[in-house]
Amino acid sequence: MDEIATEKHHLDAASRVEYFPLSAKTGEGAEELMAFLRPAMPDSPFLFPDEEVSDVTEATWIAELVREQLVRKTKQELPHAIHCRVSEFEWPHVTVEILVERESQKGMVIGKRGQLLKDVGIAARSQLPEGMYLELKVRVEPGWQKRDDVLDRFGY
């Protein structure tokens, strides 16, 4: 550690380094880490109202929920070729478009006899508010990842 600090001219920072053995599996060591971090964190006013649990819109959250389920169900075969977006949102009906680049990917997303898309819908609906109707549509947008106009439209 001292060698790196000397090379990068950060000896003062190296003297303040603390090590905390931490287990993500059991949580062992987490209390010690939190006890060290709490005094270092500045107080600040709340940045969101109490009832607001996220800084993303509900439509973005739903689209990401569908994309997450697609990645899980396709065993990460298509994560970079898939884009999900809410195309219609009028409570209680929500339509999510799943965009892929090629026709062959469309078949992979739909699955044999529509089973994969059905499973994605079931998994996503289980996390949505009760009474919400989720419709999934798969559409081919050729080469969307290489087209600046499409990337701008999708917010990338």
C-alpha positions in Angstrom: 0.0 0.0 0.0 2.8 2.4 0.9 4.5 1.8 -2.5 1.4 2.8 -4.4 0.8 5.8 -2.2 4.4 7.0 -2.7 4.2 6.4 -6.5 0.9 8.4 -6.7 2.1 11.1 -4.2 -0.7 10.3 -1.7 1.2 9.3 1.5 -1.2 11.5 3.6 -4.2 9.5 2.3 -2.5 6.1 2.9 -2.0 7.0 6.5 -5.8 7.3 6.9 -6.7 4.0 5.2 -8.9 1.7 7.4 -9.6 -2.0 6.7 -12.9 -3.7 7.5 -13.2 -7.4 6.9 -16.8 -7.8 5.8 -18.9 -10.8 4.8 -21.6 -10.2 2.2 -22.9 -13.7 2.9 -23.3 -13.5 6.7 -23.1 -9.7 7.3 -20.3 -10.2 9.7 -18.3 -7.0 10.1 -21.1 -4.7 8.8 -21.8 -3.1 12.3 -18.2 -2.2 12.7 -18.1 -0.6 9.2 -21.3 1.3 9.8 -20.0 2.6 13.2 -16.9 3.9 11.4 -18.9 5.5 8.6 -21.7 7.2 10.6 -19.6 10.0 12.1 -18.0 10.7 8.7 -21.3 11.3 7.0 -22.6 14.9 7.0 -26.1 15.7 8.0 -28.3 17.0 5.3 -32.0 17.7 4.7 -34.1 15.0 3.0 -33.8 15.2 -0.7 -37.2 13.6 -1.5 -40.6 13.7 0.1 -41.2 10.9 2.6 -43.7 9.1 0.3 -41.3 9.1 -2.7 -39.2 6.0 -2.7 -37.2 6.5 -5.9 -35.9 9.2 -8.2 -37.1 7.4 -11.4 -40.5 7.7 -12.9 -43.0 4.8 -12.5 -42.8 4.2 -16.3 -39.0 3.8 -16.1 -39.3 1.5 -13.1 -41.8 -0.7 -14.9 -39.7 -0.9 -18.1 -36.6 -1.8 -16.1 -38.6 -4.4 -14.1 -39.6 -6.1 -17.4 -36.0 -5.9 -18.7 -34.7 -7.4 -15.5 -37.1 -10.4 -15.8 -36.0 -10.8 -19.5 -32.4 -10.9 -18.5 -33.1 -13.5 -15.8 -35.3 -15.7 -18.1 -33.0 -15.6 -21.1 -30.0 -16.4 -18.9 -28.3 -13.2 -20.0 -28.2 -14.3 -23.7 -29.6 -10.9 -24.8 -29.0 -8.2 -22.2 -27.4 -5.7 -24.5 -29.7 -6.3 -27.4 -32.9 -5.6 -25.4 -34.4 -2.2 -24.7 -37.7 -1.9 -22.8 -39.9 1.2 -22.7 -43.4 2.0 -21.7 -45.3 3.0 -24.8 -48.7 3.5 -23.2 -49.5 4.3 -19.5 -53.0 5.0 -18.5 -53.9 3.4 -15.2 -54.5 0.5 -14.8 -53.2 -0.4 -18.3 -49.5 -0.3 -19.1 -47.9 -1.4 -22.4 -44.2 -2.2 -22.4 -42.4 -2.5 -25.8 -39.5 -4.8 -25.8 -37.2 -3.9 -28.6 -34.6 -6.2 -30.1 -32.2 -5.7 -33.1 -32.9 -8.8 -35.2 -35.9 -11.1 -36.0 -34.0 -14.1 -34.5 -33.8 -12.3 -31.2 -37.6 -11.6 -31.3 -38.1 -15.4 -31.3 -35.8 -15.8 -28.4 -37.6 -13.2 -26.3 -41.0 -14.7 -27.1 -39.9 -18.3 -26.6 -41.5 -21.5 -27.7 -45.2 -21.0 -28.0 -44.8 -17.7 -26.1 -43.8 -19.4 -22.9 -40.8 -17.2 -22.1 -42.7 -13.9 -22.6 -45.5 -15.3 -20.5 -43.1 -16.2 -17.7 -41.6 -12.7 -17.9 -45.0 -11.1 -17.7 -46.0 -13.3 -14.7 -42.7 -12.4 -12.9 -43.0 -8.7 -13.6 -46.7 -8.5 -12.7 -46.0 -10.1 -9.3 -44.0 -6.9 -8.4 -46.5 -4.4 -9.8 -49.3 -2.7 -7.8 -52.4 -4.8 -7.5 -54.9 -4.2 -10.3 -52.3 -3.0 -12.9 -52.7 -4.6 -16.3 -49.4 -5.2 -18.1 -49.2 -5.8 -21.8 -45.9 -6.9 -23.4 -45.1 -6.3 -27.1 -41.9 -7.4 -28.9 -40.8 -5.3 -31.8 -37.7 -5.5 -34.0 -35.8 -2.2 -34.3 -32.9 -3.1 -36.7 -29.5 -2.0 -35.4 -30.9 0.3 -32.7 -27.6 0.2 -30.8 -25.7 1.7 -33.7 -28.2 4.4 -34.6 -27.7 7.8 -32.9 -31.3 8.9 -33.6 -32.7 5.8 -31.8 -30.2 6.1 -28.9 -31.2 9.7 -28.4 -34.9 8.8 -28.5 -34.3 6.1 -25.9 -32.3 8.5 -23.7 -28.9 6.9 -24.0 
